[in-house]
């Protein structure tokens, strides 16, 4: 490999090395989500009246 080609190769590797930490950090945040716990995002109230109308079986009258 000539000196010019090896210098260009090392320059390209250095540019990737400068960019990769930022890309990996963004990817990591996307995969694991935000680091802040927000209870409202996890709060579930359960099924509403429309769902019950469609999915509940009628109860037998006793």
PyMOL Python script that loads the backbone (N, CA, C, O; Angstrom):
from pymol import cmd

cmd.read_pdbstr("""\
ATOM      1  N   UNK A   1       0.854  -1.158   0.000  1.00  0.00           N
ATOM      2  CA  UNK A   1       0.000   0.000   0.000  1.00  0.00           C
ATOM      3  C   UNK A   1       0.904   1.227   0.000  1.00  0.00           C
ATOM      4  O   UNK A   1       1.856   1.308   0.777  1.00  0.00           O
ATOM      5  N   UNK A   2       0.607   2.155  -0.856  1.00  0.00           N
ATOM      6  CA  UNK A   2       1.460   3.345  -0.942  1.00  0.00           C
ATOM      7  C   UNK A   2       1.182   4.285   0.225  1.00  0.00           C
ATOM      8  O   UNK A   2       0.175   4.156   0.921  1.00  0.00           O
ATOM      9  N   UNK A   3       2.079   5.219   0.421  1.00  0.00           N
ATOM     10  CA  UNK A   3       1.957   6.165   1.526  1.00  0.00           C
ATOM     11  C   UNK A   3       0.717   7.044   1.427  1.00  0.00           C
ATOM     12  O   UNK A   3       0.087   7.345   2.440  1.00  0.00           O
ATOM     13  N   UNK A   4       0.361   7.462   0.198  1.00  0.00           N
ATOM     14  CA  UNK A   4      -0.814   8.315   0.025  1.00  0.00           C
ATOM     15  C   UNK A   4      -2.095   7.553   0.346  1.00  0.00           C
ATOM     16  O   UNK A   4      -3.002   8.084   0.988  1.00  0.00           O
ATOM     17  N   UNK A   5      -2.159   6.310  -0.104  1.00  0.00           N
ATOM     18  CA  UNK A   5      -3.370   5.507   0.146  1.00  0.00           C
ATOM     19  C   UNK A   5      -3.515   5.183   1.628  1.00  0.00           C
ATOM     20  O   UNK A   5      -4.624   5.196   2.160  1.00  0.00           O
ATOM     21  N   UNK A   6      -2.405   4.894   2.294  1.00  0.00           N
ATOM     22  CA  UNK A   6      -2.507   4.572   3.723  1.00  0.00           C
ATOM     23  C   UNK A   6      -2.879   5.826   4.527  1.00  0.00           C
ATOM     24  O   UNK A   6      -3.620   5.732   5.505  1.00  0.00           O
ATOM     25  N   UNK A   7      -2.377   6.983   4.127  1.00  0.00           N
ATOM     26  CA  UNK A   7      -2.741   8.229   4.816  1.00  0.00           C
ATOM     27  C   UNK A   7      -4.228   8.519   4.636  1.00  0.00           C
ATOM     28  O   UNK A   7      -4.901   8.943   5.574  1.00  0.00           O
ATOM     29  N   UNK A   8      -4.736   8.287   3.426  1.00  0.00           N
ATOM     30  CA  UNK A   8      -6.163   8.511   3.171  1.00  0.00           C
ATOM     31  C   UNK A   8      -7.008   7.528   3.977  1.00  0.00           C
ATOM     32  O   UNK A   8      -8.058   7.886   4.510  1.00  0.00           O
ATOM     33  N   UNK A   9      -6.538   6.295   4.059  1.00  0.00           N
ATOM     34  CA  UNK A   9      -7.263   5.289   4.831  1.00  0.00           C
ATOM     35  C   UNK A   9      -7.314   5.672   6.309  1.00  0.00           C
ATOM     36  O   UNK A   9      -8.371   5.588   6.934  1.00  0.00           O
ATOM     37  N   UNK A  10      -6.189   6.087   6.867  1.00  0.00           N
ATOM     38  CA  UNK A  10      -6.154   6.487   8.268  1.00  0.00           C
ATOM     39  C   UNK A  10      -7.004   7.744   8.512  1.00  0.00           C
ATOM     40  O   UNK A  10      -7.624   7.875   9.567  1.00  0.00           O
ATOM     41  N   UNK A  11      -7.033   8.655   7.554  1.00  0.00           N
ATOM     42  CA  UNK A  11      -7.872   9.856   7.689  1.00  0.00           C
ATOM     43  C   UNK A  11      -9.352   9.467   7.705  1.00  0.00           C
ATOM     44  O   UNK A  11     -10.132  10.025   8.477  1.00  0.00           O
ATOM     45  N   UNK A  12      -9.734   8.524   6.866  1.00  0.00           N
ATOM     46  CA  UNK A  12     -11.129   8.068   6.831  1.00  0.00           C
ATOM     47  C   UNK A  12     -11.491   7.365   8.129  1.00  0.00           C
ATOM     48  O   UNK A  12     -12.578   7.586   8.663  1.00  0.00           O
ATOM     49  N   UNK A  13     -10.609   6.527   8.645  1.00  0.00           N
ATOM     50  CA  UNK A  13     -10.865   5.836   9.908  1.00  0.00           C
ATOM     51  C   UNK A  13     -10.998   6.849  11.043  1.00  0.00           C
ATOM     52  O   UNK A  13     -11.855   6.693  11.913  1.00  0.00           O
ATOM     53  N   UNK A  14     -10.162   7.877  11.043  1.00  0.00           N
ATOM     54  CA  UNK A  14     -10.229   8.906  12.082  1.00  0.00           C
ATOM     55  C   UNK A  14     -11.540   9.673  12.003  1.00  0.00           C
ATOM     56  O   UNK A  14     -12.107  10.026  13.037  1.00  0.00           O
ATOM     57  N   UNK A  15     -12.033   9.937  10.798  1.00  0.00           N
ATOM     58  CA  UNK A  15     -13.308  10.657  10.685  1.00  0.00           C
ATOM     59  C   UNK A  15     -14.450   9.795  11.195  1.00  0.00           C
ATOM     60  O   UNK A  15     -15.369  10.311  11.831  1.00  0.00           O
ATOM     61  N   UNK A  16     -14.416   8.481  10.929  1.00  0.00           N
ATOM     62  CA  UNK A  16     -15.440   7.586  11.462  1.00  0.00           C
ATOM     63  C   UNK A  16     -15.349   7.520  12.983  1.00  0.00           C
ATOM     64  O   UNK A  16     -16.371   7.495  13.669  1.00  0.00           O
ATOM     65  N   UNK A  17     -14.146   7.491  13.501  1.00  0.00           N
ATOM     66  CA  UNK A  17     -13.964   7.417  14.954  1.00  0.00           C
ATOM     67  C   UNK A  17     -14.490   8.673  15.632  1.00  0.00           C
ATOM     68  O   UNK A  17     -14.940   8.608  16.776  1.00  0.00           O
ATOM     69  N   UNK A  18     -14.445   9.806  14.957  1.00  0.00           N
ATOM     70  CA  UNK A  18     -14.949  11.048  15.537  1.00  0.00           C
ATOM     71  C   UNK A  18     -16.475  11.087  15.537  1.00  0.00           C
ATOM     72  O   UNK A  18     -17.074  11.719  16.406  1.00  0.00           O
ATOM     73  N   UNK A  19     -17.099  10.431  14.590  1.00  0.00           N
ATOM     74  CA  UNK A  19     -18.557  10.477  14.434  1.00  0.00           C
ATOM     75  C   UNK A  19     -19.259   9.352  15.192  1.00  0.00           C
ATOM     76  O   UNK A  19     -20.383   9.536  15.660  1.00  0.00           O
ATOM     77  N   UNK A  20     -18.630   8.218  15.318  1.00  0.00           N
ATOM     78  CA  UNK A  20     -19.285   7.038  15.881  1.00  0.00           C
ATOM     79  C   UNK A  20     -19.806   7.204  17.310  1.00  0.00           C
ATOM     80  O   UNK A  20     -20.901   6.711  17.581  1.00  0.00           O
ATOM     81  N   UNK A  21     -19.119   7.852  18.235  1.00  0.00           N
ATOM     82  CA  UNK A  21     -19.683   7.975  19.582  1.00  0.00           C
ATOM     83  C   UNK A  21     -21.048   8.688  19.602  1.00  0.00           C
ATOM     84  O   UNK A  21     -21.946   8.288  20.343  1.00  0.00           O
ATOM     85  N   UNK A  22     -21.195   9.726  18.799  1.00  0.00           N
ATOM     86  CA  UNK A  22     -22.482  10.425  18.728  1.00  0.00           C
ATOM     87  C   UNK A  22     -23.572   9.548  18.152  1.00  0.00           C
ATOM     88  O   UNK A  22     -24.696   9.537  18.654  1.00  0.00           O
ATOM     89  N   UNK A  23     -23.250   8.814  17.105  1.00  0.00           N
ATOM     90  CA  UNK A  23     -24.227   7.918  16.488  1.00  0.00           C
ATOM     91  C   UNK A  23     -24.620   6.815  17.460  1.00  0.00           C
ATOM     92  O   UNK A  23     -25.801   6.492  17.589  1.00  0.00           O
ATOM     93  N   UNK A  24     -23.653   6.243  18.136  1.00  0.00           N
ATOM     94  CA  UNK A  24     -23.957   5.172  19.090  1.00  0.00           C
ATOM     95  C   UNK A  24     -24.771   5.689  20.268  1.00  0.00           C
ATOM     96  O   UNK A  24     -25.653   4.983  20.758  1.00  0.00           O
ATOM     97  N   UNK A  25     -24.498   6.901  20.732  1.00  0.00           N
ATOM     98  CA  UNK A  25     -25.272   7.472  21.842  1.00  0.00           C
ATOM     99  C   UNK A  25     -26.726   7.673  21.433  1.00  0.00           C
ATOM    100  O   UNK A  25     -27.637   7.363  22.201  1.00  0.00           O
ATOM    101  N   UNK A  26     -26.947   8.188  20.230  1.00  0.00           N
ATOM    102  CA  UNK A  26     -28.325   8.367  19.756  1.00  0.00           C
ATOM    103  C   UNK A  26     -29.026   7.034  19.585  1.00  0.00           C
ATOM    104  O   UNK A  26     -30.195   6.896  19.945  1.00  0.00           O
ATOM    105  N   UNK A  27     -28.335   6.064  19.048  1.00  0.00           N
ATOM    106  CA  UNK A  27     -28.921   4.737  18.880  1.00  0.00           C
ATOM    107  C   UNK A  27     -29.258   4.130  20.231  1.00  0.00           C
ATOM    108  O   UNK A  27     -30.319   3.527  20.388  1.00  0.00           O
ATOM    109  N   UNK A  28     -28.381   4.280  21.198  1.00  0.00           N
ATOM    110  CA  UNK A  28     -28.614   3.736  22.540  1.00  0.00           C
ATOM    111  C   UNK A  28     -29.848   4.387  23.167  1.00  0.00           C
ATOM    112  O   UNK A  28     -30.680   3.700  23.758  1.00  0.00           O
ATOM    113  N   UNK A  29     -29.968   5.735  23.035  1.00  0.00           N
ATOM    114  CA  UNK A  29     -31.141   6.427  23.572  1.00  0.00           C
ATOM    115  C   UNK A  29     -32.413   5.954  22.885  1.00  0.00           C
ATOM    116  O   UNK A  29     -33.454   5.837  23.531  1.00  0.00           O
ATOM    117  N   UNK A  30     -32.346   5.680  21.588  1.00  0.00           N
ATOM    118  CA  UNK A  30     -33.521   5.207  20.855  1.00  0.00           C
ATOM    119  C   UNK A  30     -33.915   3.814  21.324  1.00  0.00           C
ATOM    120  O   UNK A  30     -35.104   3.522  21.454  1.00  0.00           O
ATOM    121  N   UNK A  31     -32.945   2.955  21.580  1.00  0.00           N
ATOM    122  CA  UNK A  31     -33.232   1.580  21.965  1.00  0.00           C
ATOM    123  C   UNK A  31     -33.748   1.500  23.394  1.00  0.00           C
ATOM    124  O   UNK A  31     -34.737   0.811  23.644  1.00  0.00           O
ATOM    125  N   UNK A  32     -33.111   2.180  24.334  1.00  0.00           N
ATOM    126  CA  UNK A  32     -33.532   2.052  25.730  1.00  0.00           C
ATOM    127  C   UNK A  32     -34.529   3.107  26.154  1.00  0.00           C
ATOM    128  O   UNK A  32     -35.097   2.999  27.241  1.00  0.00           O
ATOM    129  N   UNK A  33     -34.766   4.118  25.345  1.00  0.00           N
ATOM    130  CA  UNK A  33     -35.715   5.155  25.703  1.00  0.00           C
ATOM    131  C   UNK A  33     -35.077   6.241  26.535  1.00  0.00           C
ATOM    132  O   UNK A  33     -33.880   6.207  26.818  1.00  0.00           O
ATOM    133  N   UNK A  34     -35.891   7.207  26.923  1.00  0.00           N
ATOM    134  CA  UNK A  34     -35.343   8.308  27.712  1.00  0.00           C
ATOM    135  C   UNK A  34     -34.943   7.837  29.102  1.00  0.00           C
ATOM    136  O   UNK A  34     -35.505   6.875  29.626  1.00  0.00           O
ATOM    137  N   UNK A  35     -33.978   8.513  29.691  1.00  0.00           N
ATOM    138  CA  UNK A  35     -33.475   8.131  31.005  1.00  0.00           C
ATOM    139  C   UNK A  35     -34.363   8.645  32.128  1.00  0.00           C
ATOM    140  O   UNK A  35     -34.189   8.253  33.282  1.00  0.00           O
ATOM    141  N   UNK A  36     -35.306   9.511  31.810  1.00  0.00           N
ATOM    142  CA  UNK A  36     -36.160  10.113  32.825  1.00  0.00           C
ATOM    143  C   UNK A  36     -37.420   9.267  32.986  1.00  0.00           C
ATOM    144  O   UNK A  36     -38.063   8.911  31.999  1.00  0.00           O
ATOM    145  N   UNK A  37     -37.769   8.950  34.219  1.00  0.00           N
ATOM    146  CA  UNK A  37     -38.995   8.200  34.486  1.00  0.00           C
ATOM    147  C   UNK A  37     -40.150   9.177  34.566  1.00  0.00           C
ATOM    148  O   UNK A  37     -40.134  10.110  35.369  1.00  0.00           O
ATOM    149  N   UNK A  38     -41.144   8.961  33.737  1.00  0.00           N
ATOM    150  CA  UNK A  38     -42.336   9.790  33.751  1.00  0.00           C
ATOM    151  C   UNK A  38     -43.528   8.902  34.097  1.00  0.00           C
ATOM    152  O   UNK A  38     -43.982   8.138  33.245  1.00  0.00           O
ATOM    153  N   UNK A  39     -44.041   8.979  35.312  1.00  0.00           N
ATOM    154  CA  UNK A  39     -45.133   8.090  35.719  1.00  0.00           C
ATOM    155  C   UNK A  39     -46.365   8.225  34.833  1.00  0.00           C
ATOM    156  O   UNK A  39     -47.053   7.233  34.588  1.00  0.00           O
ATOM    157  N   UNK A  40     -46.659   9.427  34.348  1.00  0.00           N
ATOM    158  CA  UNK A  40     -47.845   9.609  33.526  1.00  0.00           C
ATOM    159  C   UNK A  40     -47.768   8.796  32.233  1.00  0.00           C
ATOM    160  O   UNK A  40     -48.802   8.413  31.685  1.00  0.00           O
ATOM    161  N   UNK A  41     -46.568   8.532  31.745  1.00  0.00           N
ATOM    162  CA  UNK A  41     -46.420   7.745  30.529  1.00  0.00           C
ATOM    163  C   UNK A  41     -46.735   6.274  30.768  1.00  0.00           C
ATOM    164  O   UNK A  41     -47.018   5.538  29.823  1.00  0.00           O
ATOM    165  N   UNK A  42     -46.687   5.842  32.024  1.00  0.00           N
ATOM    166  CA  UNK A  42     -46.922   4.437  32.350  1.00  0.00           C
ATOM    167  C   UNK A  42     -48.274   4.206  33.013  1.00  0.00           C
ATOM    168  O   UNK A  42     -48.617   3.073  33.351  1.00  0.00           O
ATOM    169  N   UNK A  43     -49.033   5.266  33.198  1.00  0.00           N
ATOM    170  CA  UNK A  43     -50.302   5.157  33.899  1.00  0.00           C
ATOM    171  C   UNK A  43     -51.359   4.602  32.948  1.00  0.00           C
ATOM    172  O   UNK A  43     -51.562   5.131  31.855  1.00  0.00           O
ATOM    173  N   UNK A  44     -52.023   3.541  33.370  1.00  0.00           N
ATOM    174  CA  UNK A  44     -53.088   2.959  32.542  1.00  0.00           C
ATOM    175  C   UNK A  44     -54.366   2.905  33.371  1.00  0.00           C
ATOM    176  O   UNK A  44     -54.364   2.444  34.512  1.00  0.00           O
ATOM    177  N   UNK A  45     -55.442   3.380  32.784  1.00  0.00           N
ATOM    178  CA  UNK A  45     -56.701   3.414  33.515  1.00  0.00           C
ATOM    179  C   UNK A  45     -57.532   2.166  33.295  1.00  0.00           C
ATOM    180  O   UNK A  45     -58.438   1.894  34.083  1.00  0.00           O
ATOM    181  N   UNK A  46     -57.262   1.418  32.276  1.00  0.00           N
ATOM    182  CA  UNK A  46     -58.060   0.233  32.011  1.00  0.00           C
ATOM    183  C   UNK A  46     -59.084   0.486  30.922  1.00  0.00           C
ATOM    184  O   UNK A  46     -59.164   1.590  30.383  1.00  0.00           O
ATOM    185  N   UNK A  47     -59.867  -0.530  30.596  1.00  0.00           N
ATOM    186  CA  UNK A  47     -60.831  -0.393  29.504  1.00  0.00           C
ATOM    187  C   UNK A  47     -61.967   0.554  29.878  1.00  0.00           C
ATOM    188  O   UNK A  47     -62.355   0.660  31.041  1.00  0.00           O
ATOM    189  N   UNK A  48     -62.477   1.224  28.881  1.00  0.00           N
ATOM    190  CA  UNK A  48     -63.562   2.176  29.091  1.00  0.00           C
ATOM    191  C   UNK A  48     -64.920   1.554  28.796  1.00  0.00           C
ATOM    192  O   UNK A  48     -65.012   0.362  28.503  1.00  0.00           O
ATOM    193  N   UNK A  49     -65.968   2.360  28.874  1.00  0.00           N
ATOM    194  CA  UNK A  49     -67.321   1.839  28.693  1.00  0.00           C
ATOM    195  C   UNK A  49     -67.589   1.284  27.293  1.00  0.00           C
ATOM    196  O   UNK A  49     -68.332   0.311  27.156  1.00  0.00           O
ATOM    197  N   UNK A  50     -67.003   1.878  26.253  1.00  0.00           N
ATOM    198  CA  UNK A  50     -67.207   1.361  24.888  1.00  0.00           C
ATOM    199  C   UNK A  50     -66.625  -0.039  24.751  1.00  0.00           C
ATOM    200  O   UNK A  50     -67.230  -0.907  24.121  1.00  0.00           O
ATOM    201  N   UNK A  51     -65.455  -0.259  25.338  1.00  0.00           N
ATOM    202  CA  UNK A  51     -64.840  -1.585  25.284  1.00  0.00           C
ATOM    203  C   UNK A  51     -65.722  -2.585  26.021  1.00  0.00           C
ATOM    204  O   UNK A  51     -65.916  -3.704  25.548  1.00  0.00           O
ATOM    205  N   UNK A  52     -66.256  -2.193  27.174  1.00  0.00           N
ATOM    206  CA  UNK A  52     -67.114  -3.097  27.944  1.00  0.00           C
ATOM    207  C   UNK A  52     -68.381  -3.442  27.183  1.00  0.00           C
ATOM    208  O   UNK A  52     -68.842  -4.582  27.236  1.00  0.00           O
ATOM    209  N   UNK A  53     -68.957  -2.465  26.469  1.00  0.00           N
ATOM    210  CA  UNK A  53     -70.155  -2.737  25.659  1.00  0.00           C
ATOM    211  C   UNK A  53     -69.872  -3.820  24.622  1.00  0.00           C
ATOM    212  O   UNK A  53     -70.704  -4.700  24.398  1.00  0.00           O
ATOM    213  N   UNK A  54     -68.716  -3.758  23.998  1.00  0.00           N
ATOM    214  CA  UNK A  54     -68.391  -4.709  22.943  1.00  0.00           C
ATOM    215  C   UNK A  54     -67.963  -6.063  23.476  1.00  0.00           C
ATOM    216  O   UNK A  54     -68.323  -7.091  22.903  1.00  0.00           O
ATOM    217  N   UNK A  55     -67.192  -6.085  24.573  1.00  0.00           N
ATOM    218  CA  UNK A  55     -66.494  -7.316  24.967  1.00  0.00           C
ATOM    219  C   UNK A  55     -67.047  -8.050  26.173  1.00  0.00           C
ATOM    220  O   UNK A  55     -66.739  -9.229  26.349  1.00  0.00           O
ATOM    221  N   UNK A  56     -67.830  -7.426  26.990  1.00  0.00           N
ATOM    222  CA  UNK A  56     -68.324  -8.129  28.158  1.00  0.00           C
ATOM    223  C   UNK A  56     -69.520  -8.991  27.795  1.00  0.00           C
ATOM    224  O   UNK A  56     -70.359  -8.605  26.981  1.00  0.00           O
ATOM    225  N   UNK A  57     -69.585 -10.142  28.402  1.00  0.00           N
ATOM    226  CA  UNK A  57     -70.732 -11.020  28.205  1.00  0.00           C
ATOM    227  C   UNK A  57     -71.868 -10.532  29.087  1.00  0.00           C
ATOM    228  O   UNK A  57     -71.635 -10.044  30.193  1.00  0.00           O
ATOM    229  N   UNK A  58     -73.076 -10.661  28.609  1.00  0.00           N
ATOM    230  CA  UNK A  58     -74.205 -10.278  29.475  1.00  0.00           C
ATOM    231  C   UNK A  58     -74.278 -11.226  30.687  1.00  0.00           C
ATOM    232  O   UNK A  58     -74.088 -12.435  30.553  1.00  0.00           O
ATOM    233  N   UNK A  59     -74.548 -10.671  31.835  1.00  0.00           N
ATOM    234  CA  UNK A  59     -74.652 -11.489  33.042  1.00  0.00           C
ATOM    235  C   UNK A  59     -76.058 -12.062  33.145  1.00  0.00           C
ATOM    236  O   UNK A  59     -77.045 -11.365  32.908  1.00  0.00           O
ATOM    237  N   UNK A  60     -76.135 -13.329  33.499  1.00  0.00           N
ATOM    238  CA  UNK A  60     -77.473 -13.922  33.615  1.00  0.00           C
ATOM    239  C   UNK A  60     -78.235 -13.326  34.805  1.00  0.00           C
ATOM    240  O   UNK A  60     -77.669 -13.074  35.869  1.00  0.00           O
ATOM    241  N   UNK A  61     -79.516 -13.113  34.589  1.00  0.00           N
ATOM    242  CA  UNK A  61     -80.358 -12.598  35.651  1.00  0.00           C
ATOM    243  C   UNK A  61     -80.691 -13.709  36.628  1.00  0.00           C
ATOM    244  O   UNK A  61     -81.104 -14.792  36.214  1.00  0.00           O
ATOM    245  N   UNK A  62     -80.518 -13.459  37.920  1.00  0.00           N
ATOM    246  CA  UNK A  62     -80.840 -14.535  38.869  1.00  0.00           C
ATOM    247  C   UNK A  62     -82.015 -14.168  39.725  1.00  0.00           C
ATOM    248  O   UNK A  62     -82.426 -14.953  40.579  1.00  0.00           O
TER     249      UNK A  62
END
""", "prot")
cmd.dss("prot")
cmd.show_as("cartoon", "prot")
cmd.util.cbc("prot")
cmd.orient("prot")
